[in-house]
Structures are given as structure tokens and as C-alpha cells.
Amino acid sequence: MADLGANLLGIPETLLPEEVEVNARLVAGDEAVDIAAAFPSSSLGWALLADEAHAEGRYVESYAYSRVGYHRGLDALRKSGWRGQGPVPWRHVPNRGFLRSLYALQRAAAAIGETEEVDRIGRFLNDSDPLAVAAIEAE
């Protein structure tokens, strides 16, 4: 049986750098809004805000927060050498903010009926790491 996480294209993985200060603030119990404000280039704060908004039924806000996290993640990926394709593995913890933003964007797009976005983001998420969705949903 093939490994579902296998990189069949041979494109190198993109591994984002550690976000030591962001993680320290999370461990200290800072709120998502404070993390996003203090570290706006981090996808993780935006993904957390998207999750909070979605849980409260504020789907448009969730969409907006997750879109910011997605775009900030694209910026970080490009800065780390990503060329628009290739694996962004969930197992590398610093990649999780970006992947969670992608997941949140797909979920929010579905909630507001943006079907083209749902499909496009679903493909992107699967291409980044086919194991990411299951891992996110297991959290």
C-alpha cells in the first residue's frame, strides 16, 4: 500500500521556521486576538481567531481571519523557498498555523457557500499534506 503522505513529485518539502515567541505566548495563555495583534505575520494567530469565530457561528469573520492566515502563510512559505507547489508537512510543527488556516478557510468557505473556494483550497490542502485534515480534525 502506498504511503498517503508520500511525496510523489520529488519536490522538496517546505519547512517554516520556528515561532518561539508565538509559542511562548500561547503557552502563557494569551488570547488569539492578542497573538494575532502582536505577531500579524504568523498564520497561527489568524487560524486560532478563525476557529473561535467559526465556533461562535460568525462564518464571515472566520472566513476573513482564515484568509489573512492563508496569505500570511503564503508569504512565509515563499520566504522559506516554496515555489508554489510541493509538500508542506503537518508533522513539522511550524507548518501547522498555515495548514490550520487553509483548513479554516475551506470550512468557512463551505459555511458561506463559496463552493469554488472549497474545492480549490481542498486540493491545496491535500497537495500540501494529505494527512493534515485528519490531524487537524483529531485535535
Secondary structure by P-SEA (a helix, b strand, c coil): cccccccccccbbbbbccaaaaaaaaaacccaaaaaaaccccaaaaaaaaaaaaaacaaaaaaaaaaaaaaaaaaaaaaaccccccccccccccaaaaaaaaaaaaaaaaaacaaaaaaaaaaaaaaaccaaaaaaaac
